[in-house]
Amino acid sequence: MLTSVSTNQVQGIFHDPPRVKRKYISRYISAVILLVVMAVIVRAFAHGMIAWDIVAKFLTAKTIMIGLLYTVIMAPLAMALGIGLGLVIALMRMSDNPVSKTFAFGYLWLFRGSPQLLQLFLWFNIALVFPTIAIPGLFSVPTIVVMTPFVATLLGLGICQSAYTAEVIRAGILSIDKGQEEAASALGMSGGLSMRRIILPQALRAIIPPVGNEFIGMVKATSLASAIQYTEILNAAQRIYYVNNYVIELLIVGTFWYLFIVTLLTIGQWFLERHISRGFERR
């Protein structure tokens, strides 16, 4: 004989098993290890042979401030050169013209394949290859006069950066659906106009994050220019510790200013990415 069974009785028979709270033992162990390592590092710097009064004294020294100024000037200029040339090379790489495409491929192969420091030395000593810079009938000037540490740094860092930026821009353009270009063509836009008004504005969302990271890298890459006597933060610190022998103290001063600049750029990049991504947020 069948009898009715209440809902509570059914739930009592087919009840969910009790949930067992996970124990994150490995998480706790790794956290403890990291805290111990950080404590050891902090203690080493706090009790090491570091004259912190010298760090404070030279943190805003005139020589350091001049190096900071030249770093802040060089990084945007070299990055602007890199972005401008990178855009041209990216468009040449995507061109249907085989000569342009081959030139772009060779450009990328050359400047991505050689180290930045090597390129700085090459540009700084380019007068050994081209003694004069001249346009027949107009002017002629010795290359050694033109190729100052500033110019050599600008060309070395900017041109090297353009090879990497070109691939970033090309990847951003290729991320845009082909239908956008077809729609622009249907509206009567030329290829150049559709690229400027339709493709590139949409590609910025994919281009800006890696280019922002490259800009941060450019700030740090200016330290390589100390090898050709361009006055930037590291070079300024070296000039001081060559005299007073406070090596680690001046390196800490340089590290502080690099971290300060990078922090500001990171915050600025976050706001810029947020502005560019308006309307594309995940819901």
C-alpha positions as CSV (number, residue, x, y, z in Angstrom):
1,M,0.0,0.0,0.0
2,L,1.4,3.4,-1.1
3,T,1.6,6.2,1.4
4,S,2.3,9.8,0.8
5,V,5.7,11.1,1.7
6,S,6.2,14.7,2.8
7,T,8.7,17.0,1.2
8,N,10.6,17.3,4.5
9,Q,11.0,13.5,4.6
10,V,12.3,13.3,1.1
11,Q,14.8,16.1,1.8
12,G,15.8,14.2,5.0
13,I,16.6,11.1,2.9
14,F,18.3,12.9,-0.1
15,H,20.1,15.6,1.8
16,D,23.3,17.4,0.6
17,P,26.4,16.1,2.3
18,P,28.0,18.6,4.7
19,R,30.6,20.8,3.0
20,V,34.1,20.4,4.2
21,K,36.0,23.7,4.4
22,R,39.2,23.5,2.4
23,K,42.4,24.0,4.3
24,Y,44.8,26.1,2.3
25,I,47.9,24.8,4.0
26,S,50.2,25.5,1.1
27,R,48.9,29.1,0.9
28,Y,49.8,29.6,4.5
29,I,53.2,28.1,4.2
30,S,54.1,30.2,1.1
31,A,52.8,33.3,2.8
32,V,55.0,32.7,5.8
33,I,58.1,32.0,3.6
34,L,57.5,35.2,1.7
35,L,57.1,37.2,4.9
36,V,60.4,35.7,6.2
37,V,62.2,36.5,3.0
38,M,60.9,40.1,3.0
39,A,61.9,40.5,6.7
40,V,65.4,39.3,6.0
41,I,65.8,41.7,3.0
42,V,64.5,44.7,5.0
43,R,66.7,43.8,8.0
44,A,69.8,43.5,5.7
45,F,69.2,46.9,4.2
46,A,68.4,48.4,7.7
47,H,71.5,47.0,9.4
48,G,73.9,46.8,6.4
49,M,76.8,49.1,5.7
50,I,74.6,51.7,4.1
51,A,74.9,55.4,5.1
52,W,71.3,56.4,4.9
53,D,72.1,60.0,5.8
54,I,74.1,60.1,2.5
55,V,71.1,58.7,0.6
56,A,68.9,61.5,2.1
57,K,71.6,64.1,1.3
58,F,72.0,63.2,-2.4
59,L,68.3,62.4,-3.0
60,T,67.7,65.9,-4.3
61,A,71.3,66.9,-5.2
62,K,71.6,69.2,-8.2
63,T,73.5,66.6,-10.3
64,I,70.8,64.0,-9.6
65,M,68.0,66.5,-10.5
66,I,69.7,67.3,-13.8
67,G,70.0,63.6,-14.6
68,L,66.3,63.2,-13.7
69,L,65.4,66.1,-16.0
70,Y,67.3,64.6,-18.9
71,T,65.7,61.2,-18.3
72,V,62.3,62.8,-18.3
73,I,63.1,64.6,-21.5
74,M,64.7,61.7,-23.4
75,A,62.2,59.0,-22.6
76,P,59.1,60.7,-24.2
77,L,61.2,61.9,-27.2
78,A,62.6,58.5,-27.9
79,M,59.2,56.9,-27.4
80,A,57.6,59.4,-29.8
81,L,60.2,58.6,-32.4
82,G,59.6,54.9,-31.8
83,I,55.8,55.2,-32.2
84,G,56.1,57.4,-35.3
85,L,58.6,55.1,-37.1
86,G,56.8,52.0,-35.8
87,L,53.5,53.1,-37.4
88,V,55.2,53.6,-40.7
89,I,57.0,50.3,-40.6
90,A,53.8,48.5,-39.5
91,L,51.8,49.9,-42.5
92,M,54.7,49.0,-44.8
93,R,54.7,45.5,-43.4
94,M,51.0,45.2,-44.2
95,S,51.4,46.8,-47.6
96,D,50.7,44.9,-50.9
97,N,53.9,46.4,-52.3
98,P,56.6,43.7,-52.1
99,V,59.4,46.3,-51.9
100,S,57.8,48.0,-48.9
101,K,57.1,44.7,-47.3
102,T,60.6,43.5,-47.8
103,F,62.2,46.7,-46.5
104,A,60.0,46.6,-43.4
105,F,60.9,42.9,-42.7
106,G,64.6,43.8,-43.0
107,Y,64.2,46.8,-40.7
108,L,62.6,44.6,-38.1
109,W,65.2,41.9,-38.5
110,L,68.0,44.4,-38.1
111,F,66.8,46.5,-35.2
112,R,65.1,43.8,-33.2
113,G,68.1,41.5,-33.6
114,S,70.8,43.8,-32.2
115,P,71.0,44.9,-28.5
116,Q,70.1,48.4,-27.6
117,L,73.5,49.1,-26.0
118,L,75.2,48.0,-29.2
119,Q,73.0,50.3,-31.2
120,L,73.9,53.2,-28.9
121,F,77.6,52.6,-29.5
122,L,77.1,52.3,-33.2
123,W,75.2,55.6,-33.5
124,F,77.7,57.4,-31.2
125,N,80.6,56.2,-33.4
126,I,78.8,56.6,-36.8
127,A,81.2,59.3,-37.8
128,L,83.7,56.6,-38.5
129,V,81.4,55.4,-41.3
130,F,80.0,58.7,-42.4
131,P,82.5,61.5,-41.6
132,T,80.2,64.2,-42.9
133,I,76.5,64.8,-43.2
134,A,75.8,66.8,-46.3
135,I,73.4,67.8,-49.0
136,P,75.4,68.7,-52.1
137,G,75.2,72.4,-52.8
138,L,73.3,73.2,-49.5
139,F,75.3,72.3,-46.4
140,S,78.0,70.0,-45.1
141,V,78.8,69.4,-41.4
142,P,81.1,67.0,-39.6
143,T,79.1,64.0,-38.2
144,I,81.0,64.1,-35.0
145,V,79.6,67.6,-34.3
146,V,76.0,66.4,-34.9
147,M,76.2,63.0,-33.2
148,T,76.3,64.2,-29.6
149,P,75.4,61.8,-26.7
150,F,71.9,63.3,-26.8
151,V,71.3,62.6,-30.5
152,A,73.0,59.2,-30.4
153,T,70.7,58.2,-27.4
154,L,67.6,59.5,-29.2
155,L,68.3,57.6,-32.4
156,G,69.6,54.5,-30.7
157,L,66.7,54.1,-28.3
158,G,64.0,55.5,-30.6
159,I,64.8,53.4,-33.7
160,C,65.3,50.2,-31.7
161,Q,61.9,50.9,-30.0
162,S,60.2,51.4,-33.4
163,A,61.0,47.9,-34.4
164,Y,59.1,46.5,-31.4
165,T,56.3,49.1,-31.6
166,A,55.7,48.3,-35.3
167,E,54.8,44.7,-34.4
168,V,52.5,45.9,-31.5
169,I,50.7,48.3,-33.9
170,R,50.4,45.6,-36.6
171,A,48.9,43.2,-34.1
172,G,46.4,45.8,-33.0
173,I,45.3,46.6,-36.6
174,L,45.0,42.9,-37.4
175,S,42.7,42.4,-34.3
176,I,40.1,44.6,-35.9
177,D,37.5,42.7,-37.9
178,K,37.9,42.8,-41.6
179,G,34.2,43.9,-41.9
180,Q,35.1,47.3,-40.5
181,E,37.4,48.0,-43.5
182,E,34.7,46.7,-45.9
183,A,32.1,48.9,-44.3
184,A,34.3,51.9,-44.6
185,S,35.0,51.1,-48.2
186,A,31.2,50.7,-48.9
187,L,30.8,54.3,-47.5
188,G,33.3,55.5,-50.1
189,M,36.3,56.0,-47.8
190,S,39.8,55.5,-49.2
191,G,42.1,53.1,-47.5
192,G,44.1,55.8,-45.8
193,L,40.9,57.6,-44.5
194,S,39.4,54.3,-43.2
195,M,42.7,53.5,-41.5
196,R,42.8,56.9,-39.7
197,R,39.1,57.2,-38.9
198,I,37.9,53.6,-38.4
199,I,40.7,51.1,-37.9
200,L,43.3,52.8,-35.8
201,P,40.9,54.4,-33.3
202,Q,39.5,50.9,-32.6
203,A,42.9,49.3,-32.6
204,L,44.1,51.7,-29.8
205,R,42.3,49.6,-27.2
206,A,44.7,46.7,-28.1
207,I,47.7,48.9,-28.8
208,I,47.9,51.1,-25.7
209,P,48.6,48.5,-22.9
210,P,51.7,47.0,-24.6
211,V,52.9,50.5,-25.7
212,G,52.4,51.8,-22.2
213,N,54.6,48.9,-20.9
214,E,57.2,49.7,-23.6
215,F,57.2,53.4,-22.5
216,I,57.9,52.3,-18.9
217,G,60.7,50.1,-20.3
218,M,62.0,53.1,-22.2
219,V,62.4,55.1,-19.0
220,K,64.6,52.3,-17.6
221,A,66.4,51.9,-21.0
222,T,67.7,55.5,-20.8
223,S,70.1,54.2,-18.1
224,L,72.0,52.4,-21.0
225,A,73.0,55.8,-22.3
226,S,75.3,56.3,-19.3
227,A,77.7,54.1,-21.4
228,I,78.1,57.0,-24.0
229,Q,78.1,59.7,-21.3
230,Y,74.6,60.9,-21.7
231,T,73.6,62.6,-18.5
232,E,70.6,60.7,-17.0
233,I,69.9,59.4,-13.6
234,L,72.4,56.5,-13.5
235,N,75.1,58.6,-15.1
236,A,74.5,61.4,-12.6
237,A,74.8,58.9,-9.7
238,Q,78.0,57.4,-11.1
239,R,79.6,60.9,-11.4
240,I,79.0,61.4,-7.7
241,Y,80.1,58.0,-6.4
242,Y,83.3,58.1,-8.5
243,V,84.2,61.0,-6.3
244,N,82.9,60.1,-2.8
245,N,82.9,56.2,-3.1
246,Y,79.4,55.9,-1.7
247,V,78.4,53.4,-4.4
248,I,75.4,51.6,-2.9
249,E,74.0,54.8,-1.5
250,L,74.0,56.6,-4.9
251,L,72.5,53.5,-6.5
252,I,69.7,53.5,-4.0
253,V,69.1,57.2,-4.9
254,G,68.9,56.3,-8.6
255,T,66.6,53.4,-7.9
256,F,64.3,55.7,-5.9
257,W,63.8,58.1,-8.8
258,Y,63.3,55.3,-11.4
259,L,60.6,53.8,-9.2
260,F,59.1,57.2,-8.7
261,I,58.8,57.8,-12.5
262,V,57.5,54.3,-13.2
263,T,54.9,54.6,-10.5
264,L,53.5,57.8,-12.0
265,L,53.5,56.3,-15.5
266,T,51.7,53.2,-14.2
267,I,49.0,55.3,-12.7
268,G,48.7,57.3,-15.8
269,Q,48.5,54.2,-18.0
270,W,45.7,52.8,-15.9
271,F,43.6,56.0,-16.3
272,L,44.4,56.1,-20.1
273,E,43.4,52.4,-20.6
274,R,40.2,53.0,-18.6
275,H,39.4,56.0,-20.8
276,I,40.1,54.2,-24.1
277,S,38.1,51.1,-23.0
278,R,34.9,53.0,-22.3
279,G,32.0,51.1,-23.9
280,F,34.0,47.9,-24.1
281,E,33.7,46.9,-20.5
282,R,32.7,43.3,-19.8
283,R,29.2,43.1,-18.4
